[in-house]
Amino acid sequence: MPRYFFDIDDGQTLTPDETGLELDDVEAVRHEAIKALPEIAQDILPENDRREVVVTAKDNAGRRILTARLILTVEY
């Protein structure tokens, strides 16, 4: 089963995934990336009225498979 790595960029810190996950296919990679975004967003507070969190999934060779992005905006 292939291993995929999910690097996280919260706009301040890029956190590379050193462990990865073994997943069946790209659809499973997509599911994991999308599932991770709200969990990450709950752990960070926006310093202003806009915050962006990006998860970049890579294969074992380091090739980008997909990028998932969550943008949090606060409007008054």
N, C-alpha and C positions, 0 to 999 in steps of 0.2 A: 504494500500500500504506500503511495507517495506521501512525503512529508511536506507540509507547507508552513511558512513562517509569516507572522502577522506583526509588522512594525507599526508602532503607534506614534503619531505626531499630534500633540495637543496645542500646537501653536507656540509653545515655549520649550518643550522638551521632545526630542525624538528618542523613542525607546525601541531599540531593535529586539526582535524576538530571537533568542538564542536556542530555544527548545523546539518550537514548532509543534504541529499536530499532524498525526497521520489521518488523512481523509481520503474518501473514495474517489471524489471527482471535483471539478470546478464548481459545480452547484453546491456541494458541501462547503467549499471554501467561501463562496458567496454568503451562504447562510451563517457561517461562523463570524465573518467580518461584520455583517449587519447586526448580528446578535451582540457583538462586543461594543458597538458604538454607544447605545444608551447606558450600558454599565459603566463605561469610561466617563461619559458626560456627568453621571451622578457623583463621581469622585472629584470633579473639578468645578470650581466656581468661576464664572466669567469675571474678568477684571474690568470689563466695560460692557457695553450692550451687545457685543457680538463675540462669539467664540466658535472656533472651528476645530473639529477633531477628525483626523484622517487615519484610516487603517489601510495599509498597503500590504497585500498578500503576495508572497514570492514563493516560487518553487524551490526545490533543493539546489538548483543551479544558480539561484539568485535572480532569476527572471521574474519581472512583475507580472502577476496573473490578473490582479484587479485592484482597484482603489475604491474604497467606500468612504464617504464623507458625511458628517453630520454637522450642520450649522445651527447654532443656538443664537437667536436674536431676542433682545428685549426691547419692546417699544412702549412708549408712554402715550 
